Amino acid sequence: MAGKNAILQTEIPGQKPVRGKVRDIYDLGDKLLLVATDRISAFDVIMANGIPDKGVILTQISLFWLEWLGGSVANHLLSTKVKDFGKPFSDHADQLEGRSMLVKKAKVLPVECVVRGYLAGSGWKEYQESQTVCGHPLPSGLKQCSKLSRPIFTPATKAELGEHDENIDFARAAGILGEKAARYVQDNSIEIYMKAADYAAGRGIILADTKFEWGYDGDSIILIDEVLTPDSSRFWPAGTYQAGRDQESYDKQFVRNYLESIHFAKRPPGPVLPDEVVAGTRQRYVEAYERLSGRKLKN
């Protein structure tokens, strides 16, 4: 699977995908083909260069978690076999193998479902200003990256490409989704987070927070998009964890820290990441996959 060159976008003759921050999405009628490229975004801005094999690693981590969750939660996955994608996609395994998922087309819920077990990122910034996070009052005296007494649901609105997501409270999420749907995604997001965090802890990894996407498949709400990957989560090595500072990480916080160090304006265009940042980020993604799954990334 591994290669030296990053795939920044796929090119399938006669097909025009919708290109997101990371994924190229092909509409196949009642299905979608989701292709995770090697693009990387930070602060909602796509960087000029990518991370080799990142799309493969993200896809394989998502597949691991979906397999691990089993039938406990319905999801959108139909197949990862290129031969099942149909023409012309099945003729382009060189671009699609290992990084693609054929999925049900769902009506996406317009709220990102974030669960936090630790006080980091935008949650830490909000806490410093108001001692709350998305409407949740928190105790005084917490430090950066402190563990919370219980995980909290901190939803966010979905921003347009290049814009920033906005943290909201549950009441506003319920106003957008409806009370029943909001309760469902809140309860299930927290439950999955807690199960995954317990599993990761047994692998020496702290799952600090994560973001889930949900959508309607008919009248049912199912789990969609990526699941518990370094792009949608903060993974920290437990052995070096210490509240009160930034943590070493297996996620793209490494890229965010670099961008902060060069005083990046957090708006397009994204800069070219130096070779050492690319290599360091790739290694963190690989290690996250191998430690969580117990499998080696195939070369």
Secondary structure, DSSP 8 states (H G I E B T S, - for coil): ---SS-------TT---EE-SSEEEEE-SSEEEEEE-S--EETTEE-SS--TTHHHHHHHHHHHHHHHHGGGS-B-EEE--GGGG-TTGGG-HHHHTTTEEEEE--EE-SEEEEEEEE--HHHHHHHHHHSEETTEE--TT--TT-EEEEEEE--EE---TTS--EE--HHHHHHHH-HHHHHHHHHHHHHHHHHHHHHHHHTTEEEEEEEEEEEEETTEEEEES--S-TTTEEEEEGGG--TTS----SSTHHHHHHHHHTT--SSSS-----HHHHHHHHHHHHHHHHHHHS-----
